[in-house]
């Protein structure tokens, strides 16, 4: 059955008016968005002005050949799928049309239900193509920015980070949505915030990043809202605060958990009312700002402890994005390390180096308390010190850190489950190899997997 909610536009081009009208009526009756044309020129006009997904095209037309129309459509409107219909159906002709880009061929006479089935088959391909196009546009935008920046966090080979990117993409499409990004220090929260901004309609306006922990308490109101001339001693000129500087753009509030409660209430009012007052003024100034906040703290817990306002938490947490620590996605480590090598090779004007296999293995077992930022600093240091073509572990201070993840967490079950995940990641989800490096039998491994609700699906470790 076709989905009534599906946004799918279908154009019929057939010079048999009765057939076209009846098919059009049938498609509309079956909850499809259908358009009709009786000549090629009418069809091209509709294609120029409407977003058409599927063209139902008759091979034999009075003033032109349907195959020529197919060639033009595939050349000028490449995103449209074409279903060919013909009263002169033969195998050779069908093969030719499929080679030219048609997705299906239906001989006349035919029941409209057969055309409907062809549309439903084609729809699956159309929806997949749309999604691939969205992701291509999204990653293309990010890749352009990456060429001139250190937006390394968005390189990944991990389903966890894919979820982060997918959420960032969705947030970019809804540019009035406030977002809360959580994650440990060094995971790249600001880079994800920039990605959201750069893929939104606000991308050509300001992205203002503020570290709330770095703003002195007695200057916070002035920094965020600005002041009028003469508002206080030495206030010789009017100044703009962060909200006005970010007008029509994005205001990124990093470490928002460090903001005092009194200031939280003023920030809440500015977000809710989209208005601010400068120090020394009674005039309200309207601001259109999208707020993205970030924290490495548990805000839910802070709310329970009355250290963070519940109403502000709900206001900034319309959409939440949690960035996993690097130790939970160790497949990314080699990818990121090689990317940093290229970055610093260019910076230091030298040939990119190779990472020793033994070093890569050890990096994958390292806990990375400083996350991606720590890995970046490690690579930069190695690129400065290493004069050989291959970088060895002697240039890295990894110590004896095992694959327990964050060793500051002393919860035994948490660390055991994390160790299992890291071991599976290291062996690419091979149970025999995982049991071997953990020093346990495969039966013991399976019992522990059941204990923590871990199972392998399509060569991917999943927690249920």
C-alpha positions in Angstrom: 0.0 0.0 0.0 1.1 3.6 -0.7 1.7 5.7 2.4 -0.8 8.5 2.5 1.8 10.7 4.2 4.3 10.1 1.4 5.5 13.1 -0.5 5.7 11.6 -4.0 4.9 13.6 -7.1 4.0 11.7 -10.3 3.7 13.1 -13.8 2.0 11.2 -16.7 3.0 12.0 -20.3 0.7 10.3 -22.9 -1.0 11.7 -25.9 -4.0 9.4 -25.5 -6.2 11.8 -23.5 -8.8 9.3 -22.2 -6.1 6.9 -20.9 -4.1 9.8 -19.3 -7.2 11.3 -17.6 -8.4 7.9 -16.3 -4.9 7.0 -15.0 -4.6 10.5 -13.4 -8.0 10.0 -11.7 -7.0 6.5 -10.5 -3.7 7.7 -9.0 -5.4 10.7 -7.2 -8.1 8.4 -5.9 -5.3 6.2 -4.4 -3.8 9.2 -2.5 -1.0 10.0 -4.9 0.1 13.5 -6.0 -0.4 13.2 -9.8 0.0 15.6 -12.7 -0.9 15.0 -16.4 0.4 16.2 -19.7 -0.5 15.3 -23.3 2.6 16.7 -25.1 6.3 16.8 -24.4 6.3 20.6 -24.1 3.6 20.4 -21.4 5.6 17.8 -19.6 8.8 19.9 -19.7 6.9 22.9 -18.3 5.6 20.9 -15.4 9.1 19.4 -14.8 10.6 22.9 -14.7 8.0 24.1 -12.1 7.2 21.1 -10.0 9.4 18.7 -8.0 8.5 15.5 -9.8 9.7 12.1 -8.5 8.4 9.7 -11.1 7.5 10.2 -14.8 5.1 7.7 -16.5 6.0 8.0 -20.1 4.5 6.5 -23.2 6.9 5.4 -25.9 4.8 6.5 -28.8 3.8 10.2 -28.9 2.4 12.1 -31.8 5.0 14.8 -32.2 8.1 13.1 -30.7 9.5 9.8 -29.7 9.2 8.8 -26.0 12.7 7.4 -26.1 14.0 10.9 -27.1 12.0 12.4 -24.2 13.6 9.7 -21.9 17.1 10.8 -23.0 16.3 14.5 -22.3 14.7 13.8 -19.0 17.6 11.7 -17.8 20.0 14.4 -18.9 18.2 17.5 -17.6 16.2 16.1 -14.7 18.5 13.3 -13.5 16.8 12.8 -10.2 13.5 11.7 -11.8 12.8 8.0 -12.3 11.0 7.0 -15.5 8.4 4.2 -16.0 7.9 3.5 -19.7 4.6 2.2 -21.1 4.0 1.1 -24.7 1.5 -0.6 -26.9 4.4 -1.9 -29.0 6.2 -3.8 -26.3 9.1 -6.0 -27.4 12.1 -7.2 -25.5 14.7 -5.3 -27.5 12.9 -2.0 -27.1 12.4 -2.6 -23.3 16.1 -3.4 -22.9 17.1 -0.3 -24.8 14.9 1.9 -22.6 16.3 0.3 -19.4 19.8 1.0 -20.6 18.9 4.6 -21.3 17.9 5.0 -17.6 14.2 3.9 -17.4 13.5 2.1 -14.1 10.6 -0.1 -15.4 8.8 -1.0 -18.5 5.0 -1.9 -18.7 3.4 -3.1 -22.0 0.0 -1.8 -23.0 -2.8 -2.7 -22.5 -2.4 -2.9 -18.8 -4.5 -2.6 -15.7 -3.9 0.6 -13.7 -3.2 -1.7 -10.7 0.0 -2.8 -12.5 1.1 0.8 -12.9 0.4 1.3 -9.2 2.6 -1.7 -8.3 5.4 -0.3 -10.5 5.1 3.1 -8.7 5.3 1.3 -5.4 8.4 -0.6 -6.5 10.0 2.6 -7.8 9.0 4.6 -4.7 11.5 2.5 -2.5 14.3 3.5 -4.8 13.1 7.2 -4.9 13.1 7.4 -1.1 16.5 5.9 -0.8 17.9 8.3 -3.5 16.4 11.2 -1.6 18.0 10.2 1.6 21.4 9.6 -0.1 21.1 13.0 -1.7 20.4 14.7 1.7 23.4 13.0 3.2 25.6 13.9 0.3 24.6 17.5 0.5 25.1 17.5 4.2 28.6 15.8 4.2 29.6 18.0 1.2 28.9 21.1 3.2 30.9 19.8 6.1 33.7 18.5 3.9 34.2 22.0 2.4 34.5 23.4 5.9 36.9 20.6 6.9 39.3 21.5 4.1 39.9 24.8 5.9 39.5 23.8 9.5 40.1 21.2 12.2 36.6 19.8 12.1 38.1 16.3 12.5 35.4 15.0 14.8 33.1 14.5 11.9 35.4 11.9 10.3 34.2 8.5 11.6 33.8 4.8 10.9 31.3 4.2 13.7 27.6 3.8 14.0 27.5 5.8 17.3 29.0 8.9 15.5 26.7 8.2 12.6 23.8 8.8 15.0 25.4 12.0 16.1 25.8 13.3 12.5 22.2 12.2 11.7 20.9 14.2 14.7 23.0 17.2 13.7 21.7 17.0 10.2 18.1 17.0 11.5 18.8 19.9 13.8 20.3 21.9 10.9 17.0 21.5 9.0 15.0 23.0 12.0 17.0 26.2 12.6 14.8 27.5 15.5 15.3 24.3 17.5 17.4 24.7 20.6 19.9 21.9 21.0 21.8 20.4 24.0 25.1 18.6 23.2 26.6 16.5 25.9 29.8 14.6 26.0 33.2 14.4 27.8 35.8 17.1 27.4 37.6 16.8 24.1 34.9 14.9 22.2 34.2 17.8 19.8 31.0 19.4 21.1 31.7 22.8 19.5 32.5 21.2 16.2 29.1 19.4 16.2 27.5 22.8 17.0 29.3 24.4 14.1 28.1 21.6 11.8 24.5 22.2 12.9 25.0 26.0 12.2 26.7 25.4 8.8 23.9 23.2 7.6 21.1 25.5 8.6 19.5 28.6 7.0 21.5 30.7 9.5 24.8 29.6 8.1 25.6 33.0 6.5 25.1 34.7 9.8 27.2 34.7 13.0 28.2 31.7 15.0 29.1 33.1 18.5 30.8 30.6 20.8 31.0 31.4 24.5 32.7 29.4 27.2 30.4 30.1 30.2 33.1 28.9 32.6 35.5 31.5 31.4 33.2 34.6 31.8 33.7 36.3 35.2 30.5 36.2 37.2 30.4 40.0 37.8 30.7 40.6 34.0 28.2 38.0 32.7 25.2 40.2 32.3 27.3 42.8 30.5 29.0 40.1 28.2 25.7 38.5 27.2 23.4 41.6 26.9 25.8 44.6 26.5 25.5 48.1 28.0 24.5 51.6 27.1 26.9 54.5 27.1 27.3 55.9 30.6 25.7 52.8 32.2 28.6 52.6 34.7 32.1 54.1 35.2 34.2 53.9 32.1 31.2 52.9 29.9 32.2 55.5 27.3 30.5 53.8 24.4 27.5 51.5 23.8 28.5 47.8 23.4 26.7 44.8 22.0 26.4 41.6 24.0 26.6 38.0 22.7 22.9 37.8 22.0 22.9 40.8 19.7 26.2 39.7 18.0 24.5 36.4 17.3 21.3 37.9 16.0 19.9 35.8 13.1 22.7 33.3 13.8 23.7 30.8 16.4 24.8 31.4 20.0 26.8 28.4 21.3 26.9 28.2 25.1 29.7 25.9 26.1 29.9 24.5 29.6 26.5 25.9 30.4 26.5 23.9 33.6 29.0 26.5 35.0 26.6 29.4 34.7 25.3 30.8 38.1 21.6 30.3 38.9 20.9 34.0 38.8 22.3 34.4 35.3 20.4 31.2 34.2 17.1 33.0 34.9 18.1 35.9 32.7 19.3 33.7 29.9 16.0 31.8 30.1 14.0 35.0 29.7 16.1 36.0 26.7 15.6 32.7 25.0 11.8 32.5 25.7 10.9 36.1 24.9 13.6 36.7 22.2 14.3 40.1 23.8 17.1 41.5 25.9 17.8 44.7 27.8 21.2 46.3 27.9 22.6 47.4 31.2 21.5 51.0 31.7 18.5 50.8 29.4 14.8 50.2 29.8 14.3 49.5 26.0 13.9 45.9 25.0 15.8 44.8 21.9 14.5 42.0 19.8 16.9 39.2 18.9 16.5 36.1 16.7 19.0 33.7 18.1 19.3 29.9 17.9 20.8 28.6 21.1 23.0 25.5 21.1 24.3 24.6 24.6 26.9 22.0 25.6 28.0 20.4 28.8 30.2 17.6 30.1 28.1 17.4 33.3 24.9 15.4 34.1 22.3 18.3 34.0 19.6 16.0 35.2 21.5 15.3 38.3 22.3 19.0 38.7 18.6 19.8 38.4 17.8 17.3 41.2 20.5 19.0 43.3 19.0 22.4 42.5 22.3 23.5 40.8 20.6 24.0 37.5 17.2 25.4 36.6 14.6 22.9 35.5 12.9 25.4 33.2 16.1 26.3 31.5 17.1 22.7 31.1 13.8 22.0 29.3 14.2 25.1 27.1 17.6 24.2 25.8 17.0 20.5 25.6 14.4 20.4 22.8 16.8 18.1 20.9 19.7 16.4 22.7 22.8 15.0 21.1 25.2 12.8 23.1 28.8 12.4 21.7 30.3 9.1 22.7 33.9 9.2 24.1 36.7 8.1 21.9 37.4 4.9 23.9 33.9 3.6 22.9 34.6 4.0 19.2 38.2 2.7 18.9 37.7 2.0 15.2 37.8 5.8 14.7 41.3 6.1 16.3 43.3 5.0 13.3 41.2 7.0 10.9 41.5 10.2 13.1 45.2 9.6 13.7 46.0 9.4 10.0 43.9 12.5 9.4 45.9 14.4 12.0 49.1 13.2 10.4 48.1 14.7 7.1 47.0 18.0 8.8 50.3 18.4 10.6 52.4 17.2 7.7 50.9 20.1 5.7 51.4 22.5 8.7 55.1 21.5 9.2 55.7 21.1 5.4 56.9 17.5 5.6 55.9 14.1 4.2 53.1 12.3 6.1 54.4 9.5 8.4 53.2 6.0 8.8 51.9 4.6 12.2 53.5 1.4 13.4 50.9 -1.4 13.6 51.9 -2.1 17.3 51.3 1.6 18.1 47.8 1.5 16.5 46.9 -1.6 18.5 48.0 0.1 21.7 46.2 3.3 20.9 43.0 1.3 20.5 43.5 -0.1 24.0 44.2 3.3 25.5 41.5 5.0 27.6 41.9 8.5 26.1 40.6 10.6 29.0 41.2 13.7 26.9 39.3 12.1 23.9 39.9 13.3 20.4 41.7 16.5 21.6 44.2 14.3 23.4 44.8 12.2 20.3 45.4 15.3 18.2 47.9 16.6 20.6 49.7 13.2 20.7 50.0 13.2 16.9 51.2 16.8 16.8 54.0 16.0 19.3 55.0 12.9 17.4 55.2 14.8 14.1 57.5 17.3 15.7 59.8 14.8 17.4 59.9 11.9 14.9 62.5 12.1 12.2 61.9 8.6 10.8 59.2 7.6 8.3 57.4 5.3 10.7 56.0 6.6 14.1 56.6 4.1 16.9 55.1 4.0 20.4 58.3 5.6 21.8 56.9 9.0 20.8 53.7 8.4 22.7 53.3 8.5 26.5 50.5 5.8 26.8 51.6 4.3 30.1 49.9 1.1 31.1 46.4 2.3 30.5 44.3 -0.7 29.7 41.0 -1.0 27.8 38.9 -0.3 30.8 37.7 3.0 29.4 37.6 5.8 31.9 39.6 4.6 34.9 38.1 7.3 37.0 34.9 5.3 37.1 35.3 2.5 39.6 32.0 0.7 39.0 33.0 -2.9 38.3 30.1 -3.8 36.0 30.5 -0.6 34.0 34.2 -1.3 33.4 33.7 -4.9 32.7 31.0 -4.1 30.0 33.3 -1.4 28.6 36.2 -3.8 28.4 34.0 -6.3 26.5 33.0 -3.6 24.0 36.5 -2.4 23.5 37.8 -6.0 23.1 35.1 -6.7 20.5 35.9 -3.5 18.7 39.6 -4.4 18.7 38.9 -7.9 17.2 36.2 -6.6 14.8 33.5 -8.6 16.7 35.3 -11.9 16.4 34.2 -14.0 19.4 37.1 -16.4 19.3 39.7 -13.7 19.2 37.9 -11.6 21.8 37.8 -14.5 24.3 41.5 -15.1 23.6 42.7 -11.5 24.3 40.5 -11.4 27.4 42.0 -14.6 28.6 38.7 -16.4 29.0 36.9 -19.3 27.4 34.3 -18.6 24.6 31.6 -20.0 26.8 32.5 -17.5 29.6 32.5 -14.7 27.0 29.0 -15.7 25.8 27.7 -15.8 29.4 29.1 -12.3 29.9 27.5 -11.1 26.7 24.1 -12.4 27.9 24.7 -10.7 31.3 25.1 -7.3 29.7 22.6 -7.9 26.8 25.3 -7.7 24.2 24.9 -9.6 20.9 26.4 -9.4 17.4 24.1 -8.5 14.5 25.5 -8.2 11.0 29.0 -8.1 12.4 28.1 -5.2 14.7 28.0 -5.3 18.5 24.6 -4.2 19.8 23.3 -3.6 23.4 19.6 -4.4 23.8 
